[in-house]
Amino acid sequence: MQRFYFENLEKDYFFIDDKNFINQILKVLRWKIGDKYVFFDWKLQKDFIFELKEIQKNKIFFQKCDKIDKNSEINFELNLFSAFPNKIEKIEFIVQKCTEIGVSNFYFFKSSRSQKIFLNENKIKRIEKIIIEAVEQSGRNVIPKLYFLENLDFEKLINSKNIFLHTKNQNSKELKDLNLDLPKKINIFTWPEWGFDEQEVAIFEKNDFERIHLWDRILRTETASIWTVFFIIQNK
């Protein structure tokens, strides 16, 4: 049964008048009266089954049939801080896959080796749409928030477990060495192309970040993000 995000599902009857959505479900998906679909509202942490009851020229009407009590969310906060990669497509890939796995929030920040990327309002909306579609597809109930930062505010990170990924094994832990029993908030910092520079590494370590070496092979930033997020969620 197809699943869609829609706000304000408290009522038993609602309509949709968004032209793009109407075109999608009537002409592309070919919905018809009597068909049933799943809608969810992250505020309620539930899925609801609605039946398509009426089709008008500019509106379609749905009636609530049932609810599904479920929650596939993790019981801690897992934030991904990713240095800007060299392509917008990599940002899109990271948010799509890491949303499916379970990241709570995304923070993209400027590192010394980050490429300059221009993000206008339309591009940001596209990334936010990718996140919502990943939530719909994966069965999650919470939509991760998306932030773009010029600088990191280390004071806001004090009460969290902060780890940063490094391409060099020297003085580094492995993921299996992390103590994940206590922290309710974990922040992962992933590198840009060519990694973090030595000054950034020194700042991370000064602020008590744990240094993690993933592998002897040098992974792309998107691969490192997905690998680390999945490992932590599976082992927390």
Backbone torsions as a table, in degrees:
resi	resn	phi	psi	omega
1	MET	NA	128.4	-176.6
2	GLN	-69.3	150.0	-170.8
3	ARG	-129.1	134.1	-175.2
4	PHE	-137.2	144.9	175.1
5	TYR	-85.0	132.9	176.8
6	PHE	-153.4	134.3	-177.9
7	GLU	-79.7	156.1	171.9
8	ASN	61.5	67.2	180.0
9	LEU	-101.1	17.2	-179.1
10	GLU	-65.6	-30.9	-177.6
11	LYS	-78.9	155.1	179.5
12	ASP	-83.0	-10.9	-176.9
13	TYR	-141.7	130.8	177.9
14	PHE	-149.7	165.1	178.0
15	PHE	-129.0	158.2	176.6
16	ILE	-120.7	130.4	-180.0
17	ASP	-122.2	12.1	177.5
18	ASP	-72.2	120.9	-174.0
19	LYS	-62.2	-40.9	-179.0
20	ASN	-65.4	-41.2	179.7
21	PHE	-67.7	-42.9	178.6
22	ILE	-60.2	-43.7	179.2
23	ASN	-62.3	-40.2	-179.2
24	GLN	-63.7	-48.1	-173.1
25	ILE	-79.1	-27.3	-178.7
26	LEU	-90.6	-40.8	-174.8
27	LYS	-97.5	-32.0	-179.4
28	VAL	-92.4	-53.4	-178.1
29	LEU	-86.2	-16.3	175.9
30	ARG	58.2	48.7	173.8
31	TRP	-67.0	154.5	176.9
32	LYS	-142.2	163.5	-178.8
33	ILE	-58.2	134.7	-178.4
34	GLY	99.1	-17.4	177.5
35	ASP	-70.4	149.8	-178.4
36	LYS	-119.5	142.0	-176.8
37	TYR	-143.0	160.3	-178.7
38	VAL	-99.3	129.7	171.4
39	PHE	-119.8	150.0	177.2
40	PHE	-138.7	151.0	176.6
41	ASP	-128.9	117.1	-173.6
42	TRP	-58.1	-21.1	-179.8
43	LYS	-68.1	-33.1	-173.8
44	LEU	-94.4	-13.5	179.4
45	GLN	56.3	36.8	179.1
46	LYS	-142.0	159.2	169.5
47	ASP	-103.9	144.0	179.1
48	PHE	-124.8	138.2	176.4
49	ILE	-95.9	123.9	178.7
50	PHE	-119.7	145.5	176.3
51	GLU	-104.3	135.8	176.0
52	LEU	-72.2	115.5	-171.9
53	LYS	-104.3	-31.8	-173.6
54	GLU	-154.0	140.3	177.4
55	ILE	-120.6	117.9	173.8
56	GLN	-110.9	-179.8	-175.7
57	LYS	-62.5	-43.5	-175.8
58	ASN	-120.8	9.1	-179.2
59	LYS	-145.9	150.3	170.0
60	ILE	-129.2	141.1	-171.8
61	PHE	-114.1	139.6	-179.4
62	PHE	-126.1	147.3	176.3
63	GLN	-123.6	136.1	-177.9
64	LYS	-71.2	134.2	179.4
65	CYS	-110.9	-38.5	-173.4
66	ASP	-162.1	169.0	175.6
67	LYS	-129.5	154.8	179.3
68	ILE	-124.8	112.0	177.7
69	ASP	-78.8	115.8	-178.3
70	LYS	-156.5	155.5	174.1
71	ASN	-156.8	106.5	-179.1
72	SER	-97.3	11.4	-176.4
73	GLU	-78.4	151.2	175.9
74	ILE	-72.7	158.7	-175.5
75	ASN	-96.6	22.7	174.9
76	PHE	-146.8	168.4	-178.6
77	GLU	-96.2	124.3	-179.8
78	LEU	-123.4	110.3	-176.5
79	ASN	-108.5	137.5	177.4
80	LEU	-106.8	117.4	174.0
81	PHE	-102.5	108.0	-175.2
82	SER	-114.4	125.5	173.5
83	ALA	-63.7	143.0	-178.4
84	PHE	-54.4	125.8	175.1
85	PRO	-80.3	-171.1	-175.6
86	ASN	-90.9	-3.9	-179.4
87	LYS	-142.6	143.8	176.0
88	ILE	-62.2	-34.1	-179.9
89	GLU	-58.6	-30.9	177.9
90	LYS	-71.0	-37.4	174.7
91	ILE	-60.4	-45.3	179.9
92	GLU	-60.5	-42.3	-179.6
93	PHE	-66.0	-43.5	-179.2
94	ILE	-61.5	-48.5	-177.0
95	VAL	-67.9	-35.2	179.5
96	GLN	-63.7	-54.2	-174.9
97	LYS	-70.8	-40.1	-178.1
98	CYS	-75.3	-25.2	170.7
99	THR	-65.0	-46.3	178.9
100	GLU	-57.2	-40.3	-176.8
101	ILE	-73.3	-38.1	175.6
102	GLY	139.4	14.9	179.1
103	VAL	-59.3	140.7	-178.5
104	SER	-81.9	-44.7	-178.5
105	ASN	-147.9	152.0	177.8
106	PHE	-114.7	131.9	175.4
107	TYR	-126.5	117.0	175.1
108	PHE	-104.9	128.7	-173.8
109	PHE	-132.0	160.5	-179.0
110	LYS	-86.1	117.3	174.5
111	SER	-101.0	165.0	-177.4
112	SER	-62.3	-28.2	-179.7
113	ARG	-104.2	11.5	177.1
114	SER	-70.3	147.2	173.4
115	GLN	-81.5	151.8	178.4
116	LYS	-79.2	121.3	-179.1
117	ILE	-122.0	132.1	178.0
118	PHE	-96.0	119.4	-179.8
119	LEU	-117.1	104.1	175.1
120	ASN	-88.2	179.4	-175.2
121	GLU	-60.8	-39.8	-179.3
122	ASN	-65.4	-39.0	179.5
123	LYS	-67.7	-38.8	178.4
124	ILE	-66.2	-40.9	177.6
125	LYS	-62.4	-36.7	177.9
126	ARG	-63.7	-42.1	178.5
127	ILE	-64.3	-42.2	178.1
128	GLU	-63.1	-36.6	177.5
129	LYS	-66.2	-38.9	177.3
130	ILE	-61.0	-39.7	178.1
131	ILE	-62.3	-47.2	-179.4
132	ILE	-61.8	-43.8	179.3
133	GLU	-62.8	-35.6	177.4
134	ALA	-68.3	-36.7	175.8
135	VAL	-65.0	-45.0	178.2
136	GLU	-58.4	-46.6	-175.1
137	GLN	-68.8	-39.1	-171.3
138	SER	-86.5	-13.4	-180.0
139	GLY	89.0	13.0	177.2
140	ARG	-73.3	164.8	177.9
141	ASN	-112.0	-18.7	-177.2
142	VAL	-111.7	135.0	178.4
143	ILE	-93.5	117.3	178.5
144	PRO	-61.0	147.1	176.3
145	LYS	-90.5	154.8	-174.7
146	LEU	-122.1	129.5	180.0
147	TYR	-132.7	147.2	174.2
148	PHE	-122.5	121.9	-172.3
149	LEU	-114.2	142.6	171.8
150	GLU	-83.2	-38.7	-178.7
151	ASN	-140.4	158.9	176.7
152	LEU	-91.3	134.5	176.8
153	ASP	-101.5	99.2	-173.2
154	PHE	-70.3	-23.5	179.1
155	GLU	-64.6	-31.5	179.9
156	LYS	-76.8	-6.9	-176.0
157	LEU	-104.9	2.8	-171.3
158	ILE	-61.2	-43.4	-173.9
159	ASN	-91.1	27.2	-179.6
160	SER	-124.4	163.3	169.5
161	LYS	-90.5	116.0	-176.0
162	ASN	-111.6	127.7	177.2
163	ILE	-127.5	145.9	175.2
164	PHE	-128.2	144.4	-175.8
165	LEU	-91.4	138.4	-177.1
166	HIS	-134.4	147.0	-177.5
167	THR	-83.1	-9.9	-178.8
168	LYS	-107.5	138.3	-175.8
169	ASN	-79.3	-19.7	-175.4
170	GLN	-61.2	128.3	179.3
171	ASN	59.6	27.4	-178.2
172	SER	-115.3	150.9	169.4
173	LYS	-90.4	167.8	168.6
174	GLU	-103.4	162.7	-178.6
175	LEU	-56.7	-37.6	-178.0
176	LYS	-66.3	-15.4	-179.8
177	ASP	-88.5	-7.3	-177.3
178	LEU	-70.9	139.3	172.2
179	ASN	-91.8	107.7	-174.9
180	LEU	-108.5	14.0	-173.8
181	ASP	-73.2	-41.2	-168.9
182	LEU	-96.4	-43.6	-168.7
183	PRO	-64.2	135.2	175.2
184	LYS	-96.1	-4.9	179.3
185	LYS	-141.5	117.6	-177.8
186	ILE	-121.6	131.1	178.2
187	ASN	-115.4	127.3	178.8
188	ILE	-108.0	129.2	178.6
189	PHE	-112.4	118.1	-178.2
190	THR	-111.6	150.2	-170.8
191	TRP	-77.6	162.0	167.9
192	PRO	-87.0	-177.1	171.0
193	GLU	-57.3	137.1	-179.1
194	TRP	76.6	5.5	171.4
195	GLY	78.8	176.4	174.2
196	PHE	-76.7	145.6	176.8
197	ASP	-82.8	173.0	-173.6
198	GLU	-65.3	-33.1	178.6
199	GLN	-66.3	-41.0	178.0
200	GLU	-66.1	-40.9	177.7
201	VAL	-60.1	-42.7	179.7
202	ALA	-62.6	-39.9	179.4
203	ILE	-66.5	-43.6	177.6
204	PHE	-58.3	-47.3	-177.1
205	GLU	-68.9	-33.6	176.0
206	LYS	-62.0	-31.4	179.7
207	ASN	-95.3	20.7	173.2
208	ASP	64.8	31.0	171.6
209	PHE	-74.8	145.4	175.5
210	GLU	-88.6	135.8	-175.5
211	ARG	-95.8	123.8	-174.9
212	ILE	-119.6	129.0	174.4
213	HIS	-107.6	122.5	-174.4
214	LEU	-81.3	-44.1	-169.5
215	TRP	-168.0	163.5	176.7
216	ASP	-73.1	-21.4	174.0
217	ARG	-81.8	146.3	179.1
218	ILE	-89.4	117.2	-175.6
219	LEU	-93.8	151.8	172.0
220	ARG	-66.2	155.8	-177.4
221	THR	-59.2	-38.1	-179.8
222	GLU	-69.3	-36.5	177.6
223	THR	-67.1	-44.3	179.5
224	ALA	-61.3	-40.1	-179.9
225	SER	-62.4	-51.5	-177.0
226	ILE	-62.5	-45.9	-179.4
227	TRP	-57.5	-49.8	-174.9
228	THR	-67.9	-44.5	179.5
229	VAL	-59.2	-46.8	-178.6
230	PHE	-63.1	-43.8	-179.3
231	PHE	-60.0	-47.3	-176.3
232	ILE	-64.6	-43.6	-179.1
233	ILE	-65.4	-37.4	-179.6
234	GLN	-72.5	-23.6	-173.7
235	ASN	-113.3	-0.8	179.9
236	LYS	-74.6	NA	NA
